[in-house]
Amino acid sequence: MNSAKLITLADQELLRLFLAIVLLLGAAHTFGYLFQRFKMPRVIGEITGGVVLGPSLGGFLFPETYAQIFNGFDAEPKLLSTIYWLGLVLLMFISGFEIQKSINRQERRLISAILLGGTVMPFLAGWLTPVVYDCSSFIGEKGNLVAFQIIVGIAVAVTSIPVISKIFLDLNVINTRFAKIIVVAATIEDVILWGALAVATGIASREQMSLLSISSTVLLSLTFFAVCLFIMPRLMAFGNELRINVLVRSSVSGYTLLICFLFATMASLLGINVVFGALLAGVVVGSMPGKEFANVKTHIKEVSLGFFIPIYFAIVGLRLDLIHHFDILPLVGFLLFASGLKMGGTLLAAKLLRQNWLSGINLAVAMNTRGGPGIVLATVAFDLGIISESFFVILVMVSILTSLVAGYWFTFVLSKGWDLLAGGPPQRVEQVVTRPAQETPEIASGPAITVAGN
C-alpha cells in the first residue's frame, strides 16, 4: 500500500539551506544598502549581492564551496526556488496596494498610446530583425527561426513590473499618477507578451497553435482582470461583514495573505502568470477600508521587504555566469537596438499626446526597464533551445543595465524636484529617499517625497 510521504531533509541539508538563506539575505541587504548610499537603486544592489555569491565571482573563486552550498542536493534548490517565487508574488502583492483602479480619459489615452508606440511597434521591429540580419549565432539548438523571431520581439518590447515597482517603492512614488500609468501599461503589455511567449514555446515544442486557442487565452486573461478589478472587491467587502467569515476574525493578516495566494492560485489554474493574480489581489486589498487592513498592509510590507523580496532579487543575480558567457560587443549592440526602439516609440507616443519632453523621457525610461520578466524570458527561451547561451547572457545583462539606468534616472529627477508627469498639480519634493525601503513600509503615510496629483 503506497502512502504519500513528506520530503524530509537531513541535518546537513538543513544546514546548507539555512546557510544559503543567510548568505543571500546578508548579501542582498549589504549591497542594497551600499548601492542606496551611493544613490543607485537598491534593487540592483540586491541583484549584485547574488552575483557576488554566484558563479560570476564566489563560485568562480571557490567552486567547491559554492557547489556544496547552492548545488549540494536536489531538495535545496527547489526550496530556494520556492522562496524566490514567494518573493516575487509578495512584491507584486504589495505593489498592488497602492494602485488606484480609476483611470480617467486622459490616462486611458496615454496608456493606449504607450502600448502602441512602446509595445506594438518595438515588438514588430524585433520580430522582423532576424529576417534582415544574420542572427544565426544567437539561435538555439532547436534552430526554429519563427520561435526565435517571437522571442526577439518580446525581448525588445518587454517591461519589468517587479523591478520598476521596486524602484518606485524604494523612492516612495508608487502611489503617484505616473506610477499608476506605468504599472497599468506594463501589466497590459505583459498579458500580450506572455501570450506571445506561449505561442513561441508552442512552436518550439512543435505543438499546433490555432487562432482559436490563442484568442481564447487572451480573452480568458482579460476576463480574469475584469472580474478581479470590478467584481471581487464588492464580493470581498460583502464577505468581510459576514459573521460566518471566521478567517477575518481569527487573523486579519492571515486572511489578507490568503487573498493573495488565492488570487495567485486562480491565475495559475487559468494558465495566467501567478504574478498577475498577486498584483490584482493587492489592488483588491488596497481598496478595503478600515484601520485593521491598513495596519496589516504595513506589517506585510515590512516582512516582504525585509526577507522575501531581497532574496528574490539575490537569486536572480545568483543565476548569472558572467565569467564564461559574456561578450561586450553584441551586448552593447542589442542594448542600443532594443532601448532605442522601446524608448523611441514611447517618447513618440508621449509627444503625439503633447506631453513635454521630460514627461516623455520619464515614460520612456520607465517602460525600458526590463528586469525580472526579461530574465524569465531568457531562461524559458534558453531552456527550450530557442536561443543560444550567449544570447541568454545578453538578455539578462540588458535587463539589469536598463533597470540600473531607470533607478539612476528617477533618483536624479526626484532630487531636482522635477515633475514625473505633466498635467497635474505641482509636485513638491522635500528630500530624496535614502533610507532602505523596508524602513518606510507604509508609502501612503509620511513619505519622504510629498507628491500631489502625479
N, C-alpha and C positions, 0 to 999 in steps of 0.2 A: 504494500500500500504506500503510495507516494504521498508525501506531505510537503507543503511549502516551507522553506527554511529562510530565515533572515540571513543576510550577508553579515558575517561576523569578521572582525579584524583582530589580528593578534596584537600583543603589546607593542611589538616592533613596528607594525603597520600603523598603529595609532600614534606612535612617537613620530613617525615620518609625516603623517597627515598634519598633526598639530605643529610640527616644526615648519612645514611648508606654509601653513597659515600664518604663523608668527613672522616668518621671513617676508612673505608677500605683504602682509599688513604693515609691518615695520618699514619696509622699503617704500611702499606706496605713500604712507604718511610723511616719511622723512623727505623724500624727493618732492612730494606735493607741496610741503611747507617751504622748501628751499626755492622751488620754482615760483611760488607765490611771492616770496620775499623779494625776488628779482623781477617782479612784475610780469611773470609769464603765467599762462593758465595752469592752475593746479592739476587739472585732469592730465595734461601732458607730463607733468612730474610723476603722477601716479603710474602712467604707462612706462615712463623711463625707469621707475623702480623695478618693474617687471623685466625690462630689457637688461638691466644690470644683473639680475638674478638668472636670466635665461641663457641660451646658447650663444648669444651675441657677446657676452662678457664672462659672467660667472661660470657658465657651462663650458666655455672655451678654455678658461684658465684652470678650472678644477672639474674636469669632465666626470670623474668617478663620484665625487661628492654630489654633483648635480644629478647624476643618474640615480643615486641612492635616495635622494630626497624627492625628486619630482617624477622619476620614472621607475621607481623601485618595485612596484607591483600593480596589478590590474585595478584593484579597488580604489586606490587613492586618486588616480587621475579622474575617475568617474565622480568621486566625491568633490574634488576641486571643481570639476565641470558643473556640478550641481550648485555649488556656491557662486560660481561665475554667472549662471543663469538667474539665480535668486537676486544677485546684484543688479543685473540688467532689468529684471522685472520691477524691482523696487525703485530703481532710478526712474523708469517710465511712470510708475505709480505716483511718486511724489512730484514729478513734473506736471502730471495731470491735475494736481491740487490747485494750481494757480491759473489754469487755462479757463478763460471765460467762454461760454458757449455762444454768446451773442456775437454775431458778425454783421456789421452794418453794410449798407450797399457799397460804400466806398472801399471797405476792406474786402468784400467779395470780388470787386473788380480788380483790385490789386493782386489778390491771391490767384485769380484766374489768369491774369497777365503773367505772373511769376511762373505758373505752371506751364504756360505756353512757351515763354521765352527761355526759362531756366530749366525746363524738364524735357518737353517735347522736342524742341529744336536741337539741344545737345545730344539727346538720345539718337535722333535720326542721323546727325553728323557722325557720331561714334559708330553707329551701325553700318554706315556706308564706307568708313575709313578702310577696313580690311579689303574692300573691293578695289580701291585705287592705290593702296600702299601695301608693300610686301610685309606682312606680319607673320610669315611662316615660322620664324624663330620663337614666337610667343604662343603659337597654337599648341595645345596639349597633345597627349598621346592618342586621343580619340581621333584627332585630325578632322573634326567636324567644323567646317567653316561657318555654317549658318548659326550654330550654337555659339561659336566664338564671336560672331558679329553682334549677337544679342548681348553677350557679356560685356563687350567693349562699350556698347551703347549705354548699358546700365552703369558701368564704371565711370563714364563721363558725366552722367546725369544725376548720380546718387547724392543724397544729402543725409547726414547723420542726425537723427533726432536725439539719440542719447548724448552725444558729445556736445552738440550745440545747446541742449538743455542743461547739461552740466556746467558749461561756460556761463550761461545765463543765471544758473543757480549760484555759482561762485561770485558773480558780480551783482547779485541781488536785483536783476532786471527781468526775472522770469514772469512777473506779473504785469509787464508793460504791454501796450498795444503792439509794439514792434515784435516782441517775443511771441505773442499770440498769433500774429500773421505768419511768422516764420514756421512755428510749430505746426499750425494747421496746414500750410502749404507743403511742408515736408512730410506730414502724415499722409495726405492725399497722394503725394508723389510716391511714397514708399509702397502704398497699396498697388499703384500702377506698376512700379518696377519689380515688386515681389511677384506679381503676376507674370511679368516678362521673364523673370528668373525661372519660374515654374515651367514656362514654355521651353526655355533653353535647356534645362535639365531633362525635360521630357524628350526633346530632340536628341540630346546626347545619349540618352538611355534607349533610343530607338522606340520610344512609345508614341503611339498615334495620338496627336493632339488635334481635336476637331475645333472648329469655330464655336460650336455649341458649348463644349466643355470650358473653353476659355471665357466665353461670355457669362456662363453660369457662375464661374469663380468670381469674376468682377462684380456681378450682381449680388452674390451672396455677401461679399465684403462690404458693399455699400449698404445693404440691408442691415447687417450687423452693426455698422456705425450708426445708422439712423435709430435703430432700436435702443442702443446703449445711450445715445445722447438725448433722445426725446421721450422715450417710454420708461426706461429703467429708473431715472430719477424720481418719477411720480410713484412708481411701484415701491421703490426703496423708502420714500417718505411715508407712504401708507403703511408699509410693513414695520417701520420703526415705532409706530404708535400702538401697534397691536400688543395686547397683554400676553399673547401666546409666544411672542418673539423673545424667548429666554436668552438667546445669544447676545442681543444688545444689552440686556440687563445683567448678564453674567460678566461680560467684559467688552467694553466698547472698543478697546484695542484689538482684541481677538476678532470681534465682529468686523471691524474695518479691514483687517488683513484677510479675513475670509472673503470679503467682497473682491479684494484684489485678485486672489488666486481663483476665485470662482469665474471672474471675467476672463482671466488668462486661460482657464480650462475650457470655457465655452469657445473662445477663439481657436484654440488648438483643435477642438473637436470639429470645428467648421473648416479646418485647413487654413486658418489665418494665423499669421505670426503672433506668438503669445505677447510680444511687447505692445501690440496694438490693444489687446484686451486689457493689459495693465494700465496703459495710458487712459483708456476710456473709463476704467474703474476709478482712477484718480480724479477724472473730471466729475464723475457722479458723486464721489465722496466730498470733493471740493464744494459741491453745491448744497451739501447738507448743512442746515443751520444748527446752532446750539454750541454752547461752550464746551461740552464734552468732546465733540468731534474736533473742535479747534485744538484742544489740548492733545488729543490723540494724534492728530497730524503732526504736531510738534515732536512728540516722542518718536513717531515712526521715522521722521526725517533725521533725528539725532542718531538713531541706531543704524539706519541705512547709510548715511553719510560717514558714519564712524567706522563701519565694519564692511558691509556687503559691497557697496559701490566702489570703495578703493581697491578691494580685492578683485572685483570685476575688471577694472582697468589695468591692474598689475598683471593679471593673467593674459590680457591682450598683449602686453609687452613681452611676457614670458614666451609667447609663441614665435617670436621673431628670431631669425638666424641671419644676422647681418654680416657675419664673417664669411660664410660660404656662398651666399646668394645675394650679391649687391653689385650693380653696375650703374655708375653715375650718369652716363650719357643718356641711355634710354629712360632713366628715371626723370631727368630734367626735361627731356623731350615730351614725355607723356604728361608730366605735371603742367607744363606750359600749355600744351594742347587742350587738356581737359579743363583746366582752370580758365583758359581763355574763352572756351565755348560756354561754360557754365556761367561765369561772371559776366561775359559779354551779353549773353542772352537775357540774363536777369536785369542787368543795367539798362539794356534797350527797352525792356518791358516797363521798367520804372519810369524812364524818361518819356515814353509814349503816354503815360498817365500823368505827366507833368510833375513828377517828383523832382526835388532838387538833386544836385549831384551827390551830396553827402548821403542823403537817404538812399539813393540808388546804389552807391558803393557799399553802404551798410547791408542792404538786402543781398547784394551780390556776394559779399564776403561770407555772410551767414549761410546762404544756400550752397556755397562752395565747400562747406565743412563736411567732410566725408566720413571720418571716424569709424565707429563700430560697424555700421552697415557695409562700408567699403571693405572692411576686414572680413566680415562674414561672407560677402560676395566672393572675395578672393579665395577663401577657404573652400567654399562649396564648389566653385568652378575648378579649382585645382584638384580636389578630391575626386571629381568626376572625370578628370582628364581633359577638360575643355581648354584650360590654359596651361602654359609651361610653368616651371618653378621660378624662372627668372621674372616672368610677368606677375606671378603671385607676389613676389617681394616688392615689385614696383607698385602694385595696387595698395599694399599695406603701407608702404612708405608715403605714398601720396595722401593716404587717409590721415596719417599722423602729421605730415607737414601742413596740410590745409587746416587741420584743427589747430595747430600751433599758430599759424597766421591769424586765424579768427580770434584766438584768445588775445594775442598781442594787439590786434586792431581795436577790439571793443574795449580793452583796458585803456588804450590811448584815447579813444573817442570820449569815454566817460571821464577820464582825467582832465580833459579840456572843457568839460561841461557842455558838449555839443549834443543836439537832439539826435536820437536814434532814427526817428522818423518824423518828417514834417507833416503838418496838418492837424496837430493837436495843441493843447495848451503848452506853454513853455516848460521845458524840463530843467529842474534845478538840481545840480549835483553838489552835495555837501563835501563828500570825500569819496575817493575810490576805495573799494573794499580791499583790504589787505589781510583780513582775518580768514582763517580756514572756514570753509563753507559750513562745517558741522557746528561751528560756534554761533552761527546765525541761522538756525533752522527754520524759524518762522519768518518767512520773507515778507509777509503782509504787514507785520508789525515791527516798527522801529528799525527800518533798513538804514544802512549807512548811505545809500543813494536814494534820495527822495525824488520820485518820478510822478509827474502829473500828466495823465492823458495819453502818453505814448510810451 
